[in-house]
Amino acid sequence: MERKEMKKRAKGLLALLLAFIMMFGTSLTVFAAGRTYVLNHDDVSALTVNQKLNGGDVITGVTKSGGTLYVTVKSNGVTIFTGSERGNDDDSTAKYTLPTGYSYKVNTAPVANDLLDGNNWDYTVELEASALPTSDSSKSKKKKDSTGTGYSHEHYFQWVESIEPTEEHDGLMEFKCACGAVDDSYVMPSSMAFVKKVVKLIQTAPQNGTVDITTKNYSCYTAWIIEELAKRPDVRLKTTYTDAEGNVKTFTIPAGQAPTDGAEFYGFTYLGNKYGWN
């Protein structure tokens, strides 16, 4: 067998072994339901746009030296997380397990030609998370009584917002029965409350109005906020915030001049320098 073919098969077995160890080490649920998607130069099995993924699925990038795997997950325009991991050695791996509580659609992913291009070491994968489950997705489970001779209660789980996120505190979503039993949960970051508040103020602003935002906890806007501002070219966005040194600063994005460079995040320092400080 040629050296190249042996190396290729060895890489495939290593990727499979790593995926198995990672899934087994997380939880039984992931092991049973999760699937591993490998991005590999030599054995191309790239994700395809519009492919469906699920919570617990694993994305593994087997890259060349210096390679980087970027994974961005969004929900209704809000970034859940952005991960990147740079390899140090030949065929080093970067792995991401998708948060549970969502199903995903692949919006952008590398294609085979990108993976085979020896000059392209950076892979980008962008996933769009589905809306929160509705009551139709509730499930039931039976719980044995203390004697083990029968069933004393049948659980009906539904997603409920147990703690509403605020700009100061994270929220909590729980897959919960009316009896109080919880089958699954995940944290709703406080930043989501801030983003949704700004978006709503822009959407509902009066004609030719000004949205006035004052914050001490946040120092950037997301792409969703900027996209909504672009849809309202009659609206000005004035921002007052406290920087890391405790200085209060103010800047204003004029009506019809929202940034158009397509960035994921827009830091307040960048925006203030771009539009001028009040």
C-alpha positions as CSV (number, residue, x, y, z in Angstrom):
1,M,0.0,0.0,0.0
2,E,1.4,3.4,-0.9
3,R,2.5,5.7,1.9
4,K,0.0,8.4,0.8
5,E,-2.9,5.9,1.0
6,M,-1.8,4.6,4.4
7,K,-1.6,8.1,5.7
8,K,-5.0,8.9,4.4
9,R,-6.6,5.9,6.1
10,A,-4.8,6.5,9.3
11,K,-6.2,10.1,9.4
12,G,-9.7,8.8,8.8
13,L,-9.4,6.3,11.7
14,L,-8.0,8.9,14.0
15,A,-10.8,11.3,13.2
16,L,-13.3,8.5,13.9
17,L,-11.7,7.6,17.2
18,L,-11.6,11.3,18.3
19,A,-15.3,11.7,17.5
20,F,-16.2,8.6,19.4
21,I,-14.2,9.6,22.5
22,M,-15.7,13.1,22.4
23,M,-19.3,11.9,22.1
24,F,-18.9,9.3,24.7
25,G,-17.4,11.7,27.1
26,T,-20.2,14.3,27.0
27,S,-23.4,12.5,27.8
28,L,-25.4,9.4,27.0
29,T,-27.9,11.5,25.1
30,V,-25.3,12.9,22.8
31,F,-23.8,9.5,22.2
32,A,-27.2,8.1,21.3
33,A,-28.5,11.0,19.1
34,G,-25.5,13.2,18.1
35,R,-23.7,13.0,14.8
36,T,-20.2,14.0,14.0
37,Y,-19.4,16.1,10.9
38,V,-15.8,16.1,9.8
39,L,-14.1,18.8,7.7
40,N,-11.0,17.3,6.3
41,H,-8.7,18.1,3.4
42,D,-7.9,14.5,2.4
43,D,-11.2,12.9,3.1
44,V,-13.7,15.6,2.3
45,S,-17.0,15.3,4.1
46,A,-17.9,19.0,4.3
47,L,-21.2,20.3,5.5
48,T,-23.5,21.6,2.8
49,V,-25.7,24.7,2.9
50,N,-29.2,24.1,4.1
51,Q,-28.2,20.8,5.7
52,K,-30.1,20.1,8.9
53,L,-28.2,19.6,12.2
54,N,-29.4,19.0,15.8
55,G,-28.4,19.9,19.3
56,G,-25.6,17.5,20.4
57,D,-24.2,17.2,16.9
58,V,-20.4,17.7,16.8
59,I,-18.5,19.6,14.1
60,T,-14.8,18.5,13.9
61,G,-12.2,20.3,11.8
62,V,-9.2,18.1,11.0
63,T,-6.9,20.8,9.6
64,K,-3.4,21.3,8.4
65,S,-0.7,23.2,10.5
66,G,-2.0,26.6,11.5
67,G,-5.5,25.9,10.4
68,T,-8.5,27.5,12.0
69,L,-12.1,26.3,12.3
70,Y,-14.7,29.1,12.9
71,V,-18.2,28.1,14.0
72,T,-20.9,30.8,14.5
73,V,-24.4,29.9,15.8
74,K,-27.2,32.4,15.5
75,S,-30.9,32.5,16.7
76,N,-33.1,35.2,15.3
77,G,-30.1,37.2,14.5
78,V,-28.6,36.9,18.0
79,T,-25.2,35.2,18.2
80,I,-25.4,32.3,20.6
81,F,-21.7,31.7,20.4
82,T,-18.7,32.2,18.0
83,G,-15.9,29.7,18.3
84,S,-12.5,29.5,16.7
85,E,-9.6,27.3,17.5
86,R,-6.2,27.4,15.8
87,G,-4.2,24.2,15.3
88,N,-0.6,24.0,16.4
89,D,0.5,20.7,14.9
90,D,-0.1,18.9,11.6
91,D,-3.6,17.5,11.5
92,S,-4.6,19.1,14.8
93,T,-8.3,19.2,15.5
94,A,-10.9,21.7,16.6
95,K,-14.2,20.4,17.9
96,Y,-17.5,22.0,18.7
97,T,-20.6,20.3,20.2
98,L,-23.8,22.2,19.3
99,P,-25.9,23.5,22.3
100,T,-28.9,21.3,23.0
101,G,-32.4,22.8,22.9
102,Y,-32.1,23.8,19.2
103,S,-32.2,22.4,15.7
104,Y,-29.9,24.0,13.1
105,K,-29.7,24.8,9.4
106,V,-26.3,25.4,7.8
107,N,-26.2,28.8,6.2
108,T,-22.5,28.9,5.1
109,A,-20.0,26.1,5.0
110,P,-16.7,25.3,3.2
111,V,-17.1,23.4,-0.1
112,A,-14.9,20.6,-1.4
113,N,-12.7,22.9,-3.4
114,D,-12.0,25.1,-0.4
115,L,-11.0,22.1,1.7
116,L,-8.7,20.7,-1.0
117,D,-7.0,24.1,-1.7
118,G,-3.7,23.8,0.1
119,N,-3.5,27.6,0.5
120,N,-6.8,27.8,2.3
121,W,-6.5,26.7,6.0
122,D,-9.5,28.7,7.4
123,Y,-13.0,27.0,7.5
124,T,-16.1,29.0,8.3
125,V,-19.4,27.3,9.4
126,E,-22.4,29.5,10.1
127,L,-25.5,27.8,11.6
128,E,-29.0,29.3,12.1
129,A,-30.8,27.9,15.2
130,S,-34.5,27.2,14.9
131,A,-37.1,29.0,17.0
132,L,-37.8,27.7,20.5
133,P,-39.9,24.6,20.7
134,T,-43.7,25.1,20.9
135,S,-46.2,23.2,23.0
136,D,-46.6,20.8,20.1
137,S,-43.1,19.5,20.9
138,S,-43.9,18.6,24.4
139,K,-43.2,15.0,25.5
140,S,-44.4,12.8,28.2
141,K,-42.6,10.4,30.5
142,K,-43.9,8.1,33.2
143,K,-42.3,8.0,36.6
144,K,-42.4,5.0,38.8
145,D,-43.7,5.4,42.4
146,S,-41.5,4.8,45.3
147,T,-42.5,1.1,45.6
148,G,-41.7,0.4,42.0
149,T,-45.1,-1.4,41.6
150,G,-46.8,1.1,39.3
151,Y,-46.8,4.6,37.9
152,S,-47.9,7.5,40.1
153,H,-47.4,10.3,37.6
154,E,-47.0,10.9,33.9
155,H,-44.9,14.0,33.1
156,Y,-45.8,16.4,30.2
157,F,-42.8,18.5,29.5
158,Q,-42.9,21.9,27.7
159,W,-40.4,24.7,27.2
160,V,-41.1,27.5,29.6
161,E,-39.2,30.7,30.4
162,S,-38.5,30.1,34.1
163,I,-36.3,33.2,34.5
164,E,-36.7,36.1,32.0
165,P,-33.3,37.5,31.0
166,T,-32.6,41.1,31.9
167,E,-29.7,43.4,31.0
168,E,-28.2,42.6,34.4
169,H,-28.9,38.9,34.7
170,D,-29.1,35.8,32.5
171,G,-32.4,34.1,32.0
172,L,-33.3,30.4,32.1
173,M,-35.4,28.2,29.7
174,E,-36.5,24.8,31.1
175,F,-38.2,21.8,29.6
176,K,-40.6,21.5,32.5
177,C,-43.6,19.6,33.7
178,A,-46.4,21.3,35.7
179,C,-45.3,19.2,38.7
180,G,-42.0,21.0,38.8
181,A,-39.8,18.2,37.2
182,V,-37.2,19.5,34.8
183,D,-36.0,17.3,31.9
184,D,-33.6,19.8,30.2
185,S,-32.6,23.5,30.4
186,Y,-30.3,26.1,28.9
187,V,-29.2,29.7,29.9
188,M,-30.6,32.7,28.0
189,P,-27.7,35.2,28.1
190,S,-28.5,38.7,29.4
191,S,-27.1,40.2,26.2
192,M,-30.2,38.8,24.4
193,A,-32.5,41.1,26.5
194,F,-30.4,44.1,25.5
195,V,-30.3,43.2,21.8
196,K,-34.1,42.6,21.7
197,K,-34.8,45.9,23.5
198,V,-32.7,47.9,21.0
199,V,-34.3,46.1,18.0
200,K,-37.8,46.7,19.3
201,L,-37.1,50.4,19.9
202,I,-35.8,50.8,16.3
203,Q,-38.7,49.0,14.8
204,T,-41.3,51.0,16.7
205,A,-39.6,54.4,16.6
206,P,-41.7,57.3,15.2
207,Q,-41.1,58.6,11.7
208,N,-37.8,60.6,11.6
209,G,-37.3,59.8,15.3
210,T,-34.3,59.2,17.5
211,V,-33.7,56.0,19.4
212,D,-31.8,56.9,22.6
213,I,-29.8,54.1,24.3
214,T,-28.0,54.4,27.6
215,T,-26.0,51.4,29.0
216,K,-23.3,50.6,31.5
217,N,-23.1,46.9,30.8
218,Y,-22.6,46.7,27.0
219,S,-20.1,48.1,24.6
220,C,-21.1,46.8,21.2
221,Y,-24.1,46.3,18.8
222,T,-24.8,43.0,17.0
223,A,-25.4,42.6,13.2
224,W,-29.1,42.2,13.9
225,I,-29.4,45.7,15.5
226,I,-27.5,47.3,12.6
227,E,-29.6,45.4,10.0
228,E,-32.8,46.7,11.7
229,L,-31.4,50.2,11.7
230,A,-30.7,49.9,8.0
231,K,-34.4,49.1,7.4
232,R,-35.3,52.4,9.1
233,P,-33.3,55.0,7.1
234,D,-35.3,57.7,8.8
235,V,-34.2,56.8,12.3
236,R,-31.1,58.1,14.2
237,L,-29.5,55.9,16.9
238,K,-27.9,57.8,19.8
239,T,-25.8,55.8,22.2
240,T,-24.5,56.8,25.6
241,Y,-22.3,54.2,27.5
242,T,-19.6,53.9,30.2
243,D,-16.3,52.6,28.9
244,A,-13.9,50.3,30.7
245,E,-12.2,53.3,32.4
246,G,-15.5,54.7,33.8
247,N,-15.8,57.5,31.2
248,V,-19.3,58.3,29.9
249,K,-19.2,58.7,26.1
250,T,-21.9,59.4,23.5
251,F,-22.1,59.0,19.7
252,T,-24.9,59.0,17.1
253,I,-25.4,57.0,14.0
254,P,-27.1,59.5,11.6
255,A,-30.4,58.5,9.8
256,G,-29.7,56.4,6.7
257,Q,-26.0,55.9,7.6
258,A,-26.0,52.4,9.2
259,P,-22.7,50.5,8.6
260,T,-22.8,48.2,5.6
261,D,-19.7,46.1,6.0
262,G,-21.5,43.0,7.2
263,A,-19.6,42.6,10.5
264,E,-21.0,40.4,13.3
265,F,-20.3,42.9,16.0
266,Y,-19.8,46.7,16.1
267,G,-17.9,48.0,19.1
268,F,-18.9,51.4,20.5
269,T,-15.4,52.7,20.2
270,Y,-15.3,51.9,16.5
271,L,-18.7,53.5,16.0
272,G,-17.8,56.6,17.9
273,N,-14.6,57.0,15.9
274,K,-16.5,56.4,12.7
275,Y,-19.4,58.9,13.3
276,G,-17.8,61.3,15.8
277,W,-18.3,61.8,19.5
278,N,-21.1,64.0,20.7
